[in-house]
Amino acid sequence: MVTQRDVARRAGVSVRTVSNVVNNFAYVAEETRAQVQQALDELGYRPNLAARSLNRGRSNLLALVLPLDVPYFTELAAHVVDRAEERGYTVLIDRTEGVAERERQIVMRRDRSALFDGFIFSPLGLTEDELRDWAGKCPAVTLGEVSVEGVDHVAIDDTAAARAATAHLAALGRSRIAAIGVVEKPHGNTSAHRSAGYRQALEEAGLPIRPELAVPVRRYQRQDGRQAMDRLLDLAEPPDAVFCYNDLLALGAMRAVLARGLRVPEDVAIVGFDAIDEGRFATPPLTTIAPDKERIAELAVTRLLARIEGDESPAVHLEAPWRLMVDQSTTGVAGASG
């Protein structure tokens, strides 16, 4: 096994300098850092994670707790794993499907908290009080819709993104714009933010807000999207465009439109949210809001590791970028922009 002493000998520096580079300490000259990195690469050095963990009193394990029944989170998880592995951490993934009891079993058990150095968690079922009580006991970063005081949080601006998606439909001349994805919850949630953006865009376009065009769903799955779209198509005045609160809902809605012998986007234009891979291969390809998943993962991992290293600064809300990717489900024209 290649040791740091071997690397130091190859690079012509001290073992301490090699250690500083391996642990990504800031106070190393760029020229020296490059010299050491070259030696690390040439010798194929890999850190001894077990030894490092013993020295630091840590497990070098991070817990990633997500509702993996939604492809967005599966894609996000891959980026989190990549960012953590680059920094010498292993990620163990727990799936919750947003069920409150499952979330409690994962994050509230004392033995699990002791196993991991920190948690990255997208909570859907727990109350704010439960989250606040749990997060005060271990390093943690939350993702997505729920933000609580005193806990680091990473998300995108859901309201602004939903507003852009709806405004895109209005700019195409669509006048009966529906929304699929309304979910009533007792505390902060994605649906409320996206509904707010949807309504803002309608008001700015001078379009009426029609309550019958905002359709609730039980879950954010394809079948829910199809059922909601069928309900909309049965109206005396069906919509000519739909903003769906995630891509799975949009794919289900698209299936319902096509099953009626209608066309997308000629009869009904459809926008999704999340930019999952499946949407690019739909017929037609899906216009969608694309959160920067890589940036979300980078912000979450960086913030969590800072907490693990002893950062005691006040909790922060970190915002990742997003963009509107325009494709054939709204314009009939291939390509993406936004």
N, C-alpha and C positions, 0 to 999 in steps of 0.2 A: 504494500500500500504506500502510495506517495504521501509524504508528510510535509508539513509546512517548512520544516528544516530543509528538505530537498528543494522546495520551491525557492526559499531564501537563497540557497547556494546558487541555483540557476540564475536568479535575478540580480544577485550581488547586493542584497539588502539584508536587514535583520529579520529574525523570525517575528519580532513584534510588528514590523511593517507589513509582513505578509498577513498576519492575523488581523491587522486593521483593515486591509483591503478585503479579506474574506468576509469580515463582519460589516463591511460597508460603512466604516467610520469616516466621517467627513474630512478630518484633518490629515489628508495625504495629498501631496502634490500630484497634479494630473499626470505629469511625466512619469513619476514613480509608480503611480497606480497603473498606468498603461504597461510599464515594464513588468510589474508583478503579474498583471493579468495575462500577459503573453506567456510568462513562465507557467502559470497555472494551466493555461490551455495546452501548452506544449507537453506538459507532464501528465495531463489528464487528472489533475487533483480533484478529489471529491471530499467535502467536509465529513468528518466523523460525527454524525448527528447524535449518536448515543453518548459520546464523550461530552459533546457540547451541552447536551441536555443535563447530564449529571453535574457539570460544572456550574450551570446556571440555575439548577433546581427546577427545570422545566421539562415538559414532555415533547416540545416541538410539534404538537398536534393542535390543529385548529378545527373547530366544529363549524360546518356550514349547514344551516337548517332552513330548508326551502320546501314549498309546495311543488314537487316535481311533476305533478300531473299537467302542468302548463309548460309547453316547450320553451317559452322565454326563459324560464328559470334553469332549464337544462343547459341551454346555451350559455347563460350567465355563469353557471357553476363551472363550466370548462375554463372560462377566463379566470375565475377566482383560484382554481387549482393551479393554473399556470403561474399566476403572479406569486402565489404562496411558495410554490416549489422553487422559484427563482431565488427565494430568500431563505431556503433551507427548512421550510415547514411542510408537513404532510397534512392534507385536508381529509377529514372524514365527513361524509355527507349523510344527513338524516332527512328523510322525507316526511312531511306533515300533512300534505294536501289541504292545509288550512284548517284542520280540525283542532279545536281548542284543547281537547283532552290530550291529543297526541303531542301538541306543543308543550303542554305542562309536563308530560312524562319526560320529554327530552331535556328541557332547560331547567326544570325545578329540582331535579334529583341531585342531591349533594355529591354523590359519587361521580356523576357525570361531569359536574362542574370542576371537580378536582382532577379529572382526567385530562382536560383540555386547557391550553394556555389562554384561549379566548374563543369567542363565538361571533360568527356573522349570521344574522338571523333575519328572515323576512316573515314577521308575525302577521297572522290574519285573524286568529281566534282569541288571543289573550286580551285582557283589558289593559288599559294604560297603567293602572295601579299594579297589576301583576308584573308587567314589563319593567316598571320602575324599580320594584322590589328586587326582581331577579338581576337586573343589570348592575345594581349597586354592589353585587357580590363577586363579579368577575369582569375582566375586560370584554367589552361587547360593542358591536356596531350593528345597527338595524338598517335594513334596506326597504325601499318601497313605500307603501302607503301609510304606515303608522309611524309617527314621530312623537316621542315623549321627552319631556324636559329632563335634562341630565344624562341623556344617552346619545352618543354620536350616531348620526343618521346620514345615509347617502341615498339620493333619489334624483329624478329629473323633475322639471316643472310640468306636472301633468295638465294643469289648467291651460298653460300657454300652448302646449302641444295639441291638446284637444281643440283649442280655439283655431290653431293653424289648419288642422285637418278639416274642420267644418267650414272655415273661410275658403279653403281650396274648392270645396264643393259649391259654395255660393258663387265664387268667381267664375265657375263654369256655367253659370246661369241656372243652376238647380234651385227650385223654389220651395219644394216640399221635402225638407231634409230631416230624416228620422235619426234616432239614436238607439242603439241596442247595447245594453249592458248596465242598466240602472240596478243598483243593489242597495237596499236599505241596511245600514249598520249603525250601531250605537256610538262608535267613535271613528276617528279619522279614516277615510278610505278612498281608494282610487276612484271609485265610481262617482263620489261627490265632486272630486276635483275635475274629472273629465266632463261631468254634467255641467259644471260651472263654465268651463271653456266652450262647450257646445252652445250654451245659451248666450254667452257673450258674443260669439261669432254671428249668431242669428240676429241679435239686436243690432250689431254693427252693420250688417248687410240689409237692415230694414225688413227682415222677414219675421212673420209672427211665430211665437212659441206655441206650438200645438201640443197639449199634454198627451193626446192619443198617439203621437209620433215618438214619444220617449218610452221605450218598452223595457220593463224589468226582466231580469233573468235570474235563475236559481244559481247557476254556475257559469263560468266562462269557458264553455266547451262547445264543440261544433254543433251538437244536437240542439243546444240551447239557442244558438244563433239561427239555426234553421227554423225552429218553432217560432221564434220571435219574428222572423221575416215572413213566415206564413201568416202570422197574425196581422202584420202590416199590409200584406198584399190583399187581405180580405176586406180592408177598409173601403168605404165608398170612394174616397180619394187617396189611393195608395201613394207612397213616397216616390220621388224620382231620384233620390240619393239617400244613402245611409252611412252614418259614422258609427262604426262598431268599436267597442272599448278594448277589444284585443283581436288578434288575427284569427284565432280559432272561431270566434263569433262571426267574423267576416267571411270565413270559408264556409261556415254553415249557412249564412245568409245568401252567399253566392249560389250554393247548391239549390236553395229554395227558389231563387229567381229563375235559374236555368230549368228547373223541373216544371215550372209553369209555362215554359215555352217563351219566356222573355229573354232579353239580351242584357249583358253587362259589357260596357256601361251605357249602351244606347237607351235602354228603358230605365235601368236603375244603376247609378254609379255607386261604388262601394269603396270605403276607406277602412283600413284596419289600424292596429296599434301593436307594436312590438318588433316588427321586422324579423319574424322567424323564417328560417330557411324554407319551410313548406310553402309560404306565400309566394316566393319567387317562382315556384314550379306549378302554381295554380293556372287554370285557364279561364279568364285571362290572368296574367300576373297581377299581384295585389299592390295597390297604392297603400302605403302604411307610414306610420310614425316610427322612426328608427332610433330608439335610445342607444347611446354609445355604451354598449355592454362592457367593452374593454376598459373604458374609463371608469365606469361604476366599480368594476372589480379592482382596478388599481387604487382608487380612492379608499375603498373599504379595507383592503389588505393593508395599505400603508397606514391608515388611521389605527387599525387594530394593533398592528405591531408597535406603533408608537405607545399605545396604552400598555402593552405588555412590557415594554422597556421602561415604564415608569412615568410616562407623561401624565401629569395631573392637571393640565389646563382645562378650562371649562369645555363642556361638550359642545360640538359644532354640528351644524347642518351643512353638508357638502352637496353641491348641485352638479350633476353631470350633464353634458350637452345631448341634444337630440336633433334630428332633422326629418323633414317630410320627404319621403321617397315617392315620387310620382311615377305611376306605371299604368298599364292598360285598363285596369279595373275602373279608372275614372276618366281617362283621356282617350282610350283606344289606340294610343301610340306607345310603341315599345321604348324602353329606356327609363332611367331614374334620375330625379333631380330633387332639389330642395335644400 
